[in-house]
Amino acid sequence: MNGKKIDYPIDDSLQETENHIEEYVPAVAIVGRPNVGKSSILNALVGEDRTIVSPISGTTRDAIDTEFTGSDGQKFRLIDTAGIRKRAAVASSGSTTEALSVNRAFRAVRRSDVVALVIEAMACITEQDFKIAERIEKEGKGCLIVVNKWDTIPNKNQQTAMHYEEDVRGKLRILSWAPIVYSTAIQGQSVEKWMLYPQINTEEQKGHLSH
């Protein structure tokens, strides 16, 4: 050893990787059966009509990415998706467009960090809701169950949400660890507050998968 100082060249790729990590924005896929209010939720969050909202099922065809910044400054990439019907129903319709839309929705789940599974308050939890929940669990994603159109439940009292949650937990047991929130997207009520959950939820899912 001659004691000379050796200068190593700086690897620009490492610097780019560090910058990429710092700029990473978590992705939240908004999924569910047709016409449960997924696009209304996205529009309520961003404060403008980024996606078409219609009572007609199948209005959203593509998985649409929109960046959203919460009140705390945290950025998220929201992915609005087409409604996911039963495979048999899609096949019997003979619609290639719908089949592609459903595939895009499942790809959105795969590339997300957290999935917001939207269900309609007045509709019963269906087998299709459970199938979507299974896909979320299989992909190892964090999840938030969003009960939308909560205003349509009549004569609510302090016990209503508790009984409703018991029903959801019983029928979506595979997502027993996922938090449940209630919203009325069309009126913008209780929508933004559920964006507090994704970061926490991702950590909870990691712990869930390690058990």
N, CA, C and O of each residue as an XYZ file, in Angstrom:
844
protein
N       0.850     -1.194      0.000
C       0.000      0.000      0.000
C       0.883      1.240      0.000
O       1.800      1.333      0.816
N       0.633      2.198     -0.894
C       1.457      3.400     -0.946
C       0.787      4.603     -0.287
O       1.338      5.704     -0.274
N      -0.417      4.378      0.263
C      -1.093      5.441      1.004
C      -1.750      6.498      0.150
O      -2.225      7.506      0.673
N      -1.789      6.288     -1.165
C      -2.400      7.292     -2.035
C      -3.919      7.239     -1.938
O      -4.509      6.172     -1.767
N      -4.536      8.400     -2.050
C      -5.997      8.485     -2.042
C      -6.533      8.074     -3.404
O      -6.052      8.526     -4.443
N      -7.519      7.227     -3.377
C      -8.118      6.771     -4.634
C      -9.483      7.415     -4.792
O     -10.335      7.283     -3.913
N      -9.701      8.107     -5.896
C     -10.993      8.736     -6.184
C     -11.803      7.802     -7.066
O     -11.403      7.467     -8.180
N     -12.949      7.391     -6.542
C     -13.830      6.516     -7.311
C     -14.814      7.376     -8.112
O     -15.320      8.375     -7.602
N     -15.081      6.998     -9.337
C     -16.045      7.764    -10.145
C     -17.450      7.655     -9.553
O     -17.834      6.611     -9.024
N     -18.204      8.738     -9.649
C     -19.580      8.752     -9.138
C     -20.478      8.063    -10.148
O     -20.469      8.395    -11.334
N     -21.242      7.114     -9.675
C     -22.167      6.387    -10.536
C     -23.463      7.189    -10.666
O     -24.250      7.270     -9.723
N     -23.672      7.777    -11.841
C     -24.870      8.600    -12.049
C     -26.145      7.806    -11.879
O     -27.172      8.358    -11.483
N     -26.094      6.501    -12.176
C     -27.302      5.683    -12.081
C     -27.775      5.571    -10.638
O     -28.975      5.490    -10.376
N     -26.806      5.567     -9.683
C     -27.174      5.511     -8.271
C     -27.892      6.783     -7.851
O     -28.867      6.748     -7.100
N     -27.379      7.934     -8.362
C     -28.013      9.206     -8.047
C     -29.428      9.248     -8.602
O     -30.344      9.747     -7.950
N     -29.603      8.715     -9.825
C     -30.921      8.695    -10.447
C     -31.876      7.809     -9.645
O     -33.057      8.123     -9.495
N     -31.333      6.681     -9.125
C     -32.158      5.774     -8.325
C     -32.620      6.447     -7.047
O     -33.777      6.309     -6.649
N     -31.704      7.188     -6.393
C     -32.056      7.886     -5.168
C     -33.138      8.925     -5.435
O     -34.080      9.064     -4.654
N     -32.999      9.656     -6.545
C     -33.999     10.663     -6.897
C     -35.344     10.011     -7.169
O     -36.397     10.534     -6.804
N     -35.281      8.840     -7.828
C     -36.513      8.128     -8.151
C     -37.243      7.711     -6.878
O     -38.468      7.807     -6.801
N     -36.491      7.247     -5.879
C     -37.091      6.828     -4.613
C     -37.751      8.013     -3.922
O     -38.856      7.901     -3.390
N     -37.049      9.172     -3.937
C     -37.579     10.353     -3.280
C     -38.861     10.838     -3.940
O     -39.747     11.362     -3.264
N     -38.970     10.666     -5.259
C     -40.107     11.194     -5.999
C     -41.239     10.179     -6.137
O     -42.244     10.463     -6.790
N     -41.092      9.006     -5.535
C     -42.103      7.965     -5.719
C     -43.460      8.394     -5.172
O     -43.558      8.901     -4.055
N     -44.493      8.187     -5.963
C     -45.859      8.543     -5.576
C     -46.691      7.265     -5.467
O     -46.829      6.549     -6.460
N     -47.250      6.954     -4.290
C     -48.045      5.727     -4.124
C     -49.254      5.722     -5.059
O     -49.884      6.755     -5.287
N     -49.563      4.548     -5.592
C     -50.698      4.406     -6.502
C     -51.872      3.751     -5.781
O     -51.700      2.752     -5.082
N     -53.058      4.315     -5.953
C     -54.277      3.783     -5.348
C     -55.256      3.441     -6.473
O     -55.752      4.337     -7.156
N     -55.532      2.160     -6.668
C     -56.494      1.726     -7.685
C     -57.891      1.723     -7.081
O     -58.098      1.185     -5.993
N     -58.850      2.321     -7.783
C     -60.240      2.365     -7.328
C     -61.019      1.330     -8.145
O     -61.240      1.513     -9.342
N     -61.431      0.243     -7.487
C     -62.067     -0.854     -8.215
C     -63.399     -1.255     -7.581
O     -63.707     -0.881     -6.450
N     -64.179     -2.027     -8.343
C     -65.451     -2.517     -7.835
C     -66.355     -2.927     -8.977
O     -65.969     -2.849    -10.144
N     -67.548     -3.362     -8.646
C     -68.522     -3.732     -9.669
C     -68.995     -2.485    -10.415
O     -68.736     -1.369     -9.966
N     -69.680     -2.654    -11.538
C     -70.146     -1.483    -12.290
C     -71.124     -0.622    -11.488
O     -71.941     -1.127    -10.718
N     -71.016      0.684    -11.693
C     -71.986      1.648    -11.187
C     -72.069      1.741     -9.662
O     -73.140      1.989     -9.109
N     -70.940      1.542     -8.987
C     -70.928      1.706     -7.523
C     -70.417      3.090     -7.118
O     -70.394      3.424     -5.934
N     -70.006      3.897     -8.110
C     -69.580      5.266     -7.819
C     -68.088      5.487     -7.817
O     -67.608      6.423     -7.178
N     -67.330      4.642     -8.521
C     -65.866      4.771     -8.526
C     -65.426      6.110     -9.135
O     -64.596      6.814     -8.561
N     -65.984      6.453    -10.295
C     -65.612      7.705    -10.960
C     -66.057      8.919    -10.157
O     -65.365      9.937    -10.137
N     -67.209      8.820     -9.492
C     -67.695      9.928     -8.652
C     -66.731     10.180     -7.499
O     -66.498     11.327     -7.119
N     -66.175      9.115     -6.947
C     -65.207      9.252     -5.851
C     -63.962      9.981     -6.345
O     -63.469     10.891     -5.678
N     -63.449      9.586     -7.513
C     -62.256     10.248     -8.042
C     -62.543     11.723     -8.314
O     -61.734     12.583     -7.968
N     -63.686     12.021     -8.931
C     -64.032     13.407     -9.229
C     -64.174     14.235     -7.955
O     -63.773     15.399     -7.921
N     -64.751     13.633     -6.899
C     -64.918     14.347     -5.633
C     -63.558     14.640     -4.993
O     -63.371     15.686     -4.372
N     -62.622     13.719     -5.147
C     -61.295     13.902     -4.564
C     -60.519     15.016     -5.260
O     -59.929     15.873     -4.602
N     -60.522     15.000     -6.593
C     -59.709     15.974     -7.327
C     -60.426     17.306     -7.507
O     -59.820     18.290     -7.932
N     -61.734     17.337     -7.177
C     -62.461     18.591     -7.236
C     -62.887     19.012     -8.617
O     -63.248     20.172     -8.821
N     -62.858     18.117     -9.563
C     -63.311     18.413    -10.921
C     -63.678     17.113    -11.611
O     -63.316     16.026    -11.160
N     -64.409     17.244    -12.721
C     -64.864     16.059    -13.437
C     -63.772     15.552    -14.383
O     -63.733     15.909    -15.560
N     -62.883     14.707    -13.834
C     -61.834     14.118    -14.663
C     -62.365     12.928    -15.453
O     -61.863     12.625    -16.536
N     -63.384     12.252    -14.913
C     -63.939     11.087    -15.589
C     -65.442     11.246    -15.745
O     -66.084     11.949    -14.966
N     -65.995     10.592    -16.750
C     -67.423     10.684    -17.026
C     -68.202      9.905    -15.978
O     -67.879      8.756    -15.674
N     -69.234     10.543    -15.429
C     -70.096      9.878    -14.445
C     -71.477      9.709    -15.060
O     -72.070     10.668    -15.554
N     -71.981      8.485    -15.026
C     -73.272      8.198    -15.632
C     -73.927      7.036    -14.895
O     -73.231      6.149    -14.400
N     -75.266      7.027    -14.817
C     -75.950      5.880    -14.202
C     -75.883      4.633    -15.073
O     -76.280      3.549    -14.647
N     -75.381      4.791    -16.293
C     -75.271      3.652    -17.205
C     -73.994      2.878    -16.896
O     -72.906      3.453    -16.908
N     -74.115      1.587    -16.622
C     -72.944      0.761    -16.327
C     -72.027      0.713    -17.539
O     -72.487      0.699    -18.681
N     -70.722      0.688    -17.278
C     -69.763      0.529    -18.367
C     -69.300      1.831    -18.980
O     -68.667      1.818    -20.036
N     -69.603      2.974    -18.339
C     -69.190      4.263    -18.894
C     -67.673      4.390    -18.919
O     -67.103      4.854    -19.906
N     -67.016      3.979    -17.833
C     -65.553      4.005    -17.781
C     -65.009      2.751    -18.444
O     -65.347      1.638    -18.040
N     -64.171      2.920    -19.458
C     -63.614      1.779    -20.184
C     -62.134      1.567    -19.889
O     -61.671      0.430    -19.787
N     -61.391      2.668    -19.751
C     -59.949      2.565    -19.537
C     -59.596      2.791    -18.070
O     -60.378      3.360    -17.309
N     -58.405      2.336    -17.690
C     -57.869      2.641    -16.363
C     -57.200      4.013    -16.472
O     -56.193      4.163    -17.164
N     -57.761      5.010    -15.787
C     -57.323      6.390    -15.939
C     -56.531      6.828    -14.715
O     -57.018      6.735    -13.588
N     -55.300      7.309    -14.938
C     -54.432      7.763    -13.848
C     -54.588      9.266    -13.631
O     -54.568     10.046    -14.584
N     -54.742      9.662    -12.371
C     -54.856     11.076    -12.011
C     -54.059     11.316    -10.746
O     -54.200     10.576     -9.773
N     -53.218     12.348    -10.749
C     -52.450     12.655     -9.545
C     -53.286     13.514     -8.609
O     -53.968     14.445     -9.036
N     -53.219     13.183     -7.326
C     -54.004     13.877     -6.314
C     -53.086     14.222     -5.144
O     -52.279     13.396     -4.717
N     -53.213     15.451     -4.627
C     -52.439     15.873     -3.462
C     -53.394     16.113     -2.301
O     -54.302     16.938     -2.397
N     -53.185     15.390     -1.203
C     -54.041     15.519     -0.037
C     -53.797     16.809      0.714
O     -52.875     17.555      0.386
N     -54.616     17.080      1.718
C     -54.499     18.317      2.492
C     -53.187     18.394      3.264
O     -52.745     19.475      3.654
N     -52.559     17.213      3.484
C     -51.273     17.191      4.191
C     -50.084     17.272      3.242
O     -48.934     17.185      3.670
N     -50.369     17.441      1.937
C     -49.299     17.551      0.952
C     -48.858     16.226      0.357
O     -48.057     16.211     -0.578
N     -49.365     15.103      0.878
C     -49.007     13.786      0.353
C     -49.641     13.585     -1.031
O     -50.836     13.806     -1.224
N     -48.812     13.164     -1.974
C     -49.301     12.924     -3.326
C     -49.665     11.451     -3.513
O     -49.023     10.561     -2.956
N     -50.699     11.219     -4.299
C     -51.120      9.873     -4.663
C     -51.426      9.844     -6.149
O     -51.799     10.857     -6.740
N     -51.264      8.681     -6.741
C     -51.697      8.469     -8.127
C     -52.958      7.625     -8.074
O     -52.905      6.438     -7.750
N     -54.090      8.237     -8.393
C     -55.371      7.541     -8.353
C     -55.649      6.893     -9.701
O     -55.484      7.528    -10.742
N     -56.071      5.631     -9.685
C     -56.361      4.915    -10.919
C     -57.835      4.528    -10.934
O     -58.255      3.623    -10.214
N     -58.610      5.215    -11.754
C     -60.027      4.889    -11.904
C     -60.138      3.745    -12.914
O     -59.445      3.743    -13.931
N     -61.000      2.787    -12.636
C     -61.079      1.596    -13.492
C     -62.513      1.302    -13.909
O     -63.469      1.814    -13.327
N     -62.633      0.477    -14.917
C     -63.950      0.031    -15.375
C     -64.548     -0.921    -14.347
O     -63.829     -1.597    -13.611
N     -65.894     -0.961    -14.309
C     -66.575     -1.891    -13.418
C     -66.268     -3.333    -13.796
O     -66.207     -3.678    -14.976
N     -66.078     -4.166    -12.787
C     -65.693     -5.566    -13.025
C     -66.915     -6.470    -12.830
O     -67.362     -6.694    -11.704
N     -67.442     -6.981    -13.933
C     -68.562     -7.924    -13.854
C     -68.032     -9.353    -13.805
O     -66.839     -9.593    -13.993
N     -68.934    -10.292    -13.550
C     -68.558    -11.699    -13.539
C     -67.983    -12.102    -14.888
O     -68.408    -11.606    -15.931
N     -67.012    -13.008    -14.854
C     -66.382    -13.464    -16.090
C     -67.412    -14.043    -17.061
O     -67.346    -13.801    -18.266
N     -68.369    -14.813    -16.520
C     -69.391    -15.437    -17.372
C     -70.258    -14.375    -18.048
O     -70.626    -14.513    -19.215
N     -70.584    -13.308    -17.300
C     -71.416    -12.240    -17.852
C     -70.681    -11.504    -18.966
O     -71.276    -11.147    -19.983
N     -69.380    -11.279    -18.766
C     -68.577    -10.604    -19.788
C     -68.474    -11.485    -21.034
O     -68.579    -10.999    -22.160
N     -68.267    -12.788    -20.817
C     -68.128    -13.716    -21.940
C     -69.437    -13.813    -22.731
O     -69.422    -13.829    -23.962
N     -70.565    -13.877    -22.022
C     -71.853    -14.028    -22.700
C     -72.250    -12.765    -23.459
O     -73.014    -12.831    -24.422
N     -71.731    -11.611    -23.024
C     -72.046    -10.362    -23.720
C     -71.353    -10.291    -25.078
O     -71.799     -9.587    -25.983
N     -70.252    -11.036    -25.202
C     -69.510    -11.041    -26.457
C     -68.780     -9.740    -26.731
O     -68.344     -9.499    -27.856
N     -68.639     -8.893    -25.707
C     -67.992     -7.591    -25.880
C     -66.491     -7.685    -25.640
O     -66.044     -7.874    -24.509
N     -65.725     -7.554    -26.705
C     -64.262     -7.549    -26.576
C     -63.811     -6.321    -25.800
O     -62.854     -6.375    -25.027
N     -64.514     -5.212    -26.015
C     -64.168     -3.961    -25.332
C     -64.279     -4.115    -23.821
O     -63.394     -3.686    -23.081
N     -65.365     -4.726    -23.365
C     -65.549     -4.912    -21.923
C     -64.506     -5.868    -21.363
O     -63.976     -5.645    -20.274
N     -64.209     -6.938    -22.108
C     -63.199     -7.897    -21.655
C     -61.848     -7.207    -21.468
O     -61.146     -7.454    -20.488
N     -61.491     -6.339    -22.418
C     -60.225     -5.604    -22.315
C     -60.252     -4.644    -21.130
O     -59.246     -4.470    -20.443
N     -61.414     -4.019    -20.892
C     -61.545     -3.074    -19.777
C     -61.359     -3.773    -18.434
O     -60.714     -3.239    -17.532
N     -61.928     -4.971    -18.308
C     -61.787     -5.740    -17.066
C     -60.326     -6.143    -16.868
O     -59.811     -6.089    -15.751
N     -59.657     -6.549    -17.957
C     -58.232     -6.899    -17.868
C     -57.405     -5.697    -17.427
O     -56.474     -5.836    -16.634
N     -57.747     -4.515    -17.941
C     -57.027     -3.300    -17.537
C     -57.260     -3.010    -16.053
O     -56.356     -2.553    -15.353
N     -58.470     -3.276    -15.586
C     -58.777     -3.054    -14.166
C     -57.926     -3.961    -13.285
O     -57.405     -3.525    -12.259
N     -57.786     -5.218    -13.683
C     -56.964     -6.145    -12.898
C     -55.480     -5.774    -12.983
O     -54.737     -5.959    -12.019
N     -55.049     -5.253    -14.134
C     -53.660     -4.788    -14.239
C     -53.435     -3.574    -13.337
O     -52.350     -3.397    -12.784
N     -54.473     -2.739    -13.194
C     -54.377     -1.578    -12.314
C     -54.187     -2.022    -10.868
O     -53.427     -1.405    -10.122
N     -54.875     -3.092    -10.472
C     -54.691     -3.663     -9.132
C     -53.240     -4.102     -8.966
O     -52.621     -3.858     -7.930
N     -52.710     -4.748     -9.990
C     -51.347     -5.294     -9.916
C     -50.299     -4.192     -9.784
O     -49.292     -4.380     -9.101
N     -50.521     -3.044    -10.428
C     -49.502     -1.985    -10.394
C     -49.751     -0.947     -9.300
O     -49.047      0.060     -9.222
N     -50.742     -1.195     -8.467
C     -51.044     -0.253     -7.388
C     -50.326     -0.648     -6.106
O     -49.815     -1.761     -5.982
N     -50.296      0.277     -5.157
C     -49.785     -0.010     -3.815
C     -50.935     -0.376     -2.883
O     -50.823     -1.271     -2.044
N     -52.039      0.339     -3.054
C     -53.235      0.130     -2.240
C     -54.444      0.113     -3.168
O     -54.490      0.850     -4.153
N     -55.418     -0.731     -2.849
C     -56.649     -0.809     -3.640
C     -57.824     -0.327     -2.797
O     -58.015     -0.774     -1.666
N     -58.610      0.591     -3.360
C     -59.863      1.006     -2.733
C     -60.970      0.171     -3.367
O     -61.341      0.397     -4.519
N     -61.496     -0.792     -2.615
C     -62.586     -1.636     -3.102
C     -63.901     -0.934     -2.761
O     -64.276     -0.828     -1.593
N     -64.594     -0.457     -3.798
C     -65.817      0.320     -3.599
C     -67.037     -0.597     -3.690
O     -67.193     -1.350     -4.651
N     -67.892     -0.519     -2.681
C     -69.143     -1.262     -2.710
C     -70.278     -0.268     -2.497
O     -70.085      0.785     -1.889
N     -71.464     -0.607     -3.002
C     -72.611      0.292     -2.871
C     -73.369     -0.045     -1.601
O     -73.680     -1.208     -1.342
N     -73.667      0.986     -0.802
C     -74.268      0.779      0.517
C     -75.567     -0.019      0.464
O     -75.763     -0.930      1.268
N     -76.454      0.308     -0.471
C     -77.765     -0.331     -0.519
C     -77.735     -1.716     -1.168
O     -78.682     -2.490     -1.031
N     -76.652     -2.023     -1.870
C     -76.546     -3.329     -2.545
C     -75.952     -4.353     -1.586
O     -75.091     -4.026     -0.770
N     -76.409     -5.564     -1.690
C     -75.848     -6.634     -0.865
C     -74.450     -6.988     -1.367
O     -74.152     -6.851     -2.553
N     -73.597     -7.446     -0.447
C     -72.285     -7.943     -0.854
C     -72.511     -9.190     -1.711
O     -73.192    -10.127     -1.294
N     -71.935     -9.188     -2.906
C     -72.171    -10.277     -3.847
C     -70.956    -11.187     -3.979
O     -69.877    -10.899     -3.460
N     -71.162    -12.290     -4.685
C     -70.055    -13.208     -4.977
C     -68.967    -12.500     -5.769
O     -67.781    -12.785     -5.603
N     -69.382    -11.564     -6.641
C     -68.404    -10.834     -7.439
C     -67.537     -9.925     -6.578
O     -66.338     -9.794     -6.827
N     -68.133     -9.295     -5.562
C     -67.343     -8.491     -4.615
C     -66.273     -9.370     -3.964
O     -65.125     -8.957     -3.803
N     -66.672    -10.592     -3.594
C     -65.724    -11.510     -2.954
C     -64.619    -11.915     -3.928
O     -63.461    -12.045     -3.530
N     -64.972    -12.118     -5.213
C     -63.970    -12.483     -6.217
C     -62.937    -11.366     -6.386
O     -61.740    -11.625     -6.511
N     -63.418    -10.125     -6.388
C     -62.493     -8.988     -6.500
C     -61.610     -8.915     -5.264
O     -60.411     -8.654     -5.362
N     -62.210     -9.148     -4.093
C     -61.436     -9.158     -2.845
C     -60.357    -10.230     -2.889
O     -59.236    -10.005     -2.434
N     -60.692    -11.400     -3.438
C     -59.710    -12.481     -3.572
C     -58.536    -12.050     -4.436
O     -57.385    -12.353     -4.123
N     -58.827    -11.338     -5.529
C     -57.741    -10.879     -6.409
C     -56.832     -9.893     -5.686
O     -55.612     -9.942     -5.840
N     -57.420     -9.000     -4.899
C     -56.625     -8.031     -4.140
C     -55.704     -8.753     -3.162
O     -54.525     -8.417     -3.044
N     -56.246     -9.742     -2.466
C     -55.460    -10.531     -1.514
C     -54.369    -11.318     -2.223
O     -53.235    -11.385     -1.749
N     -54.714    -11.912     -3.360
C     -53.753    -12.711     -4.122
C     -52.571    -11.869     -4.589
O     -51.429    -12.330     -4.594
N     -52.864    -10.613     -4.986
C     -51.802     -9.719     -5.472
C     -50.989     -9.128     -4.326
O     -49.977     -8.467     -4.557
N     -51.431     -9.366     -3.083
C     -50.678     -8.882     -1.925
C     -50.732     -7.383     -1.741
O     -49.752     -6.772     -1.312
N     -51.878     -6.777     -2.063
C     -51.993     -5.330     -1.986
C     -52.644     -4.873     -0.686
O     -53.433     -5.600     -0.082
N     -52.299     -3.656     -0.264
C     -53.031     -3.040      0.819
C     -54.437     -2.759      0.316
O     -54.640     -2.624     -0.890
N     -55.405     -2.668      1.205
C     -56.783     -2.470      0.757
C     -57.568     -1.600      1.727
O     -57.351     -1.622      2.938
N     -58.482     -0.838      1.155
C     -59.420     -0.017      1.902
C     -60.802     -0.313      1.319
O     -61.004     -0.185      0.112
N     -61.749     -0.705      2.163
C     -63.113     -0.973      1.696
C     -63.922      0.310      1.844
O     -64.116      0.810      2.952
N     -64.389      0.834      0.719
C     -65.136      2.088      0.713
C     -66.614      1.795      0.471
O     -66.991      1.328     -0.604
N     -67.445      2.069      1.469
C     -68.898      1.903      1.332
C     -69.444      3.230      0.807
O     -69.568      4.201      1.554
N     -69.767      3.257     -0.481
C     -70.203      4.497     -1.115
C     -71.737      4.600     -1.122
O     -72.442      3.614     -0.910
N     -72.227      5.810     -1.368
C     -73.674      6.104     -1.385
C     -74.298      5.816     -0.006
O     -75.419      5.319      0.100
N     -73.533      6.146      1.037
C     -73.982      5.896      2.406
C     -75.250      6.678      2.738
O     -76.003      6.304      3.637
N     -75.477      7.761      2.008
C     -76.668      8.583      2.246
C     -77.955      7.864      1.846
O     -79.043      8.275      2.250
N     -77.840      6.792      1.056
C     -79.047      6.085      0.607
C     -79.589      5.118      1.661
O     -80.688      4.585      1.503
N     -78.834      4.889      2.727
C     -79.319      4.022      3.810
C     -80.316      4.819      4.651
O     -79.948      5.851      5.212
N     -81.564      4.368      4.752
C     -82.577      5.139      5.493
C     -82.493      4.908      7.002
O     -82.022      3.872      7.470
N     -82.953      5.882      7.724
C     -83.101      5.769      9.188
C     -81.825      5.300      9.896
O     -81.866      4.406     10.742
N     -80.700      5.912      9.539
C     -79.431      5.533     10.165
C     -79.395      6.009     11.627
O     -79.955      7.048     11.977
N     -78.720      5.215     12.459
C     -78.472      5.624     13.840
C     -77.074      5.164     14.230
O     -76.310      4.713     13.376
N     -76.734      5.272     15.498
C     -75.372      4.931     15.934
C     -75.027      3.463     15.706
O     -73.853      3.112     15.587
N     -76.036      2.613     15.644
C     -75.793      1.182     15.470
C     -75.688      0.759     14.004
O     -75.214     -0.337     13.705
N     -76.131      1.631     13.090
C     -76.209      1.253     11.679
C     -74.850      0.843     11.120
O     -74.716     -0.230     10.533
N     -73.848      1.692     11.301
C     -72.518      1.402     10.765
C     -71.934      0.138     11.388
O     -71.264     -0.641     10.711
N     -72.189     -0.064     12.676
C     -71.656     -1.243     13.362
C     -72.250     -2.529     12.772
O     -71.526     -3.491     12.515
N     -73.581     -2.540     12.557
C     -74.228     -3.723     11.992
C     -73.793     -3.937     10.539
O     -73.609     -5.069     10.093
N     -73.632     -2.825      9.811
C     -73.213     -2.928      8.416
C     -71.807     -3.507      8.334
O     -71.528     -4.363      7.493
N     -70.923     -3.036      9.212
C     -69.549     -3.538      9.210
C     -69.511     -5.031      9.526
O     -68.727     -5.769      8.930
N     -70.343     -5.476     10.450
C     -70.397     -6.904     10.776
C     -70.765     -7.723      9.542
O     -70.215     -8.800      9.314
N     -71.711     -7.196      8.739
C     -72.134     -7.885      7.520
C     -70.997     -7.939      6.507
O     -70.743     -8.979      5.901
N     -70.311     -6.802      6.328
C     -69.195     -6.743      5.380
C     -68.070     -7.676      5.822
O     -67.510     -8.407      5.005
N     -67.740     -7.650      7.108
C     -66.664     -8.512      7.626
C     -66.998     -9.987      7.427
O     -66.123    -10.792      7.109
N     -68.274    -10.335      7.616
C     -68.666    -11.731      7.467
C     -68.589    -12.213      6.033
O     -68.229    -13.361      5.775
N     -68.933    -11.321      5.084
C     -68.981    -11.728      3.682
C     -67.660    -11.514      2.937
O     -67.419    -12.130      1.899
N     -66.810    -10.636      3.476
C     -65.496    -10.404      2.872
C     -64.412    -10.760      3.891
O     -63.518     -9.962      4.177
N     -64.511    -11.962      4.424
C     -63.582    -12.405      5.476
C     -62.131    -12.366      5.025
O     -61.224    -12.181      5.836
N     -61.919    -12.539      3.738
C     -60.547    -12.582      3.211
C     -59.844    -11.230      3.389
O     -58.616    -11.153      3.370
N     -60.648    -10.159      3.562
C     -60.083     -8.821      3.784
C     -60.414     -8.327      5.189
O     -60.681     -7.142      5.393
N     -60.393     -9.237      6.147
C     -60.774     -8.893      7.523
C     -59.870     -7.818      8.124
O     -60.265     -7.133      9.068
N     -58.666     -7.668      7.587
C     -57.695     -6.701      8.107
C     -57.870     -5.301      7.507
O     -57.269     -4.341      7.990
N     -58.691     -5.182      6.458
C     -58.819     -3.908      5.740
C     -59.772     -2.953      6.469
O     -60.847     -3.372      6.898
N     -59.397     -1.683      6.616
C     -60.298     -0.713      7.233
C     -61.513     -0.445      6.347
O     -61.429     -0.577      5.126
N     -62.640     -0.071      6.953
C     -63.864      0.252      6.226
C     -64.207      1.718      6.467
O     -64.223      2.181      7.608
N     -64.479      2.439      5.393
C     -64.897      3.841      5.519
C     -66.195      4.037      4.740
O     -66.505      3.278      3.822
N     -66.939      5.059      5.119
C     -68.239      5.326      4.515
C     -68.206      6.694      3.847
O     -67.693      7.657      4.418
N     -68.755      6.779      2.630
C     -68.710      8.050      1.917
C     -69.952      8.252      1.063
O     -70.689      7.315      0.755
N     -70.152      9.515      0.693
C     -71.194      9.885     -0.255
C     -70.507     10.734     -1.311
O     -70.485     11.961     -1.215
N     -69.951     10.082     -2.311
C     -69.088     10.757     -3.276
C     -69.823     11.834     -4.063
O     -69.255     12.887     -4.354
N     -71.081     11.579     -4.408
C     -71.801     12.520     -5.258
C     -71.976     13.865     -4.566
O     -72.128     14.890     -5.231
N     -71.954     13.868     -3.214
C     -72.053     15.111     -2.448
C     -70.701     15.533     -1.876
O     -70.596     16.566     -1.216
N     -69.674     14.737     -2.131
C     -68.337     15.060     -1.645
C     -68.169     14.862     -0.152
O     -67.234     15.402      0.441
N     -69.060     14.094      0.470
C     -69.001     13.901      1.920
C     -68.094     12.727      2.302
O     -68.187     11.640      1.732
N     -67.218     12.972      3.277
C     -66.364     11.924      3.855
C     -65.487     11.228      2.821
O     -65.094     10.077      3.009
N     -65.180     11.929      1.727
C     -64.380     11.308      0.673
C     -62.890     11.497      0.911
O     -62.133     10.527      0.935
N     -62.461     12.767      1.091
C     -61.028     13.009      1.214
C     -60.438     12.369      2.463
O     -59.273     11.972      2.457
N     -61.221     12.260      3.536
C     -60.656     11.728      4.780
C     -60.188     10.286      4.635
O     -59.295      9.848      5.361
N     -60.798      9.525      3.681
C     -60.344      8.137      3.557
C     -58.993      8.030      2.871
O     -58.400      6.951      2.837
N     -58.487      9.155      2.312
C     -57.148      9.126      1.734
C     -56.072      9.150      2.814
O     -54.884      9.051      2.508
N     -56.484      9.281      4.089
C     -55.518      9.183      5.182
C     -55.075      7.743      5.389
O     -54.042      7.495      6.010
N     -55.845      6.796      4.874
C     -55.594      5.389      5.151
C     -54.511      4.704      4.311
O     -53.817      3.839      4.845
N     -54.322      5.045      3.010
C     -53.436      4.229      2.183
C     -52.040      3.965      2.722
O     -51.585      2.822      2.673
N     -51.322      5.000      3.248
C     -49.960      4.769      3.740
C     -49.951      3.816      4.934
O     -49.135      2.895      4.996
N     -50.858      4.041      5.877
C     -50.955      3.168      7.050
C     -51.335      1.759      6.608
O     -50.805      0.764      7.103
N     -52.265      1.705      5.666
C     -52.810      0.433      5.216
C     -51.751     -0.429      4.545
O     -51.758     -1.651      4.691
N     -50.844      0.200      3.811
C     -49.769     -0.551      3.158
C     -48.906     -1.256      4.188
O     -48.523     -2.410      3.995
N     -48.596     -0.569      5.283
C     -47.781     -1.171      6.332
C     -48.540     -2.323      7.013
O     -47.956     -3.353      7.349
N     -49.852     -2.124      7.207
C     -50.652     -3.190      7.823
C     -50.662     -4.444      6.936
O     -50.584     -5.568      7.433
N     -50.758     -4.236      5.630
C     -50.776     -5.371      4.713
C     -49.452     -6.094      4.711
O     -49.418     -7.321      4.617
N     -48.339     -5.348      4.815
C     -47.029     -6.001      4.876
C     -46.955     -6.929      6.082
O     -46.462     -8.053      5.990
N     -47.456     -6.438      7.218
C     -47.464     -7.251      8.426
C     -48.367     -8.456      8.265
O     -48.053     -9.550      8.733
N     -49.506     -8.245      7.589
C     -50.460     -9.330      7.354
C     -49.820    -10.442      6.519
O     -50.008    -11.627      6.795
N     -49.057    -10.040      5.488
C     -48.454    -11.030      4.599
C     -47.297    -11.775      5.252
O     -46.959    -12.886      4.845
N     -46.691    -11.162      6.267
C     -45.529    -11.796      6.893
C     -45.921    -12.823      7.950
O     -45.066    -13.555      8.449
N     -47.202    -12.883      8.292
C     -47.638    -13.830      9.331
C     -47.578    -15.284      8.821
O     -47.908    -16.212      9.559
